[in-house]
Amino acid sequence: MTKTPKKREQEAEDARRDLARMQQQTEKLLGPEDDSTGQGKDDFVEVWGQRIGRGLGIAFAIFLLVYLFRTYIF
């Protein structure tokens, strides 16, 4: 089946619109978020929560590497 130029242009426009929507949603999930509440970097709980979470993540990653190394290498 041959698509008409009008049909191809409509599909291309739909694809561009979908890509733009995905880009907007990705920025909201992964990029910096707007801080409209006035809190953020100065919020004591948020700062320490991030520090604790990152520390626990690193500790878990090290534990996992040591465990896997000892289990499968030695």
C-alpha positions in Angstrom: 0.0 0.0 0.0 1.2 3.4 -0.9 0.6 6.2 1.5 -0.4 9.6 0.2 1.8 12.6 0.9 -1.0 14.0 3.1 -1.1 10.8 5.1 2.7 10.7 5.6 2.7 14.4 6.7 0.0 13.7 9.2 1.9 10.7 10.6 5.1 12.8 10.8 3.2 15.6 12.7 1.8 13.0 15.1 5.2 11.6 15.7 6.6 15.2 16.4 3.8 15.9 18.8 4.4 12.6 20.6 8.2 13.3 20.9 7.5 16.8 22.2 5.2 15.4 24.9 7.7 12.7 25.9 10.4 15.4 26.2 8.2 17.4 28.5 7.4 14.4 30.7 11.0 13.3 30.8 12.2 16.7 32.0 9.6 16.6 34.8 10.7 13.2 36.0 14.5 13.4 35.5 15.5 17.0 35.3 15.5 19.8 37.8 12.1 20.6 39.1 10.6 24.0 39.7 10.7 24.9 43.4 7.6 27.0 43.8 7.2 26.3 47.5 10.2 28.4 48.5 11.9 25.4 50.1 14.6 23.3 48.5 18.3 23.6 49.0 17.8 25.4 52.3 15.3 22.8 53.7 17.2 21.0 56.5 15.1 17.8 56.2 15.5 17.5 52.4 19.2 18.1 52.5 19.8 15.5 55.2 17.4 13.1 53.6 19.3 13.2 50.3 22.6 12.7 52.2 21.3 9.7 54.1 19.8 8.2 51.0 22.9 8.6 49.0 25.1 7.2 51.8 22.8 4.2 52.2 22.8 3.6 48.5 26.6 3.7 48.3 26.9 1.4 51.3 24.4 -1.1 49.8 26.3 -1.0 46.4 29.6 -1.8 48.2 28.0 -4.6 50.2 26.5 -6.1 47.1 29.8 -6.0 45.2 31.7 -7.6 48.2 29.0 -10.3 48.5 28.9 -11.1 44.8 32.7 -11.1 44.7 33.1 -13.4 47.6 30.3 -15.7 46.4 31.3 -16.2 42.8 35.0 -15.5 42.8 36.2 -17.3 46.0 
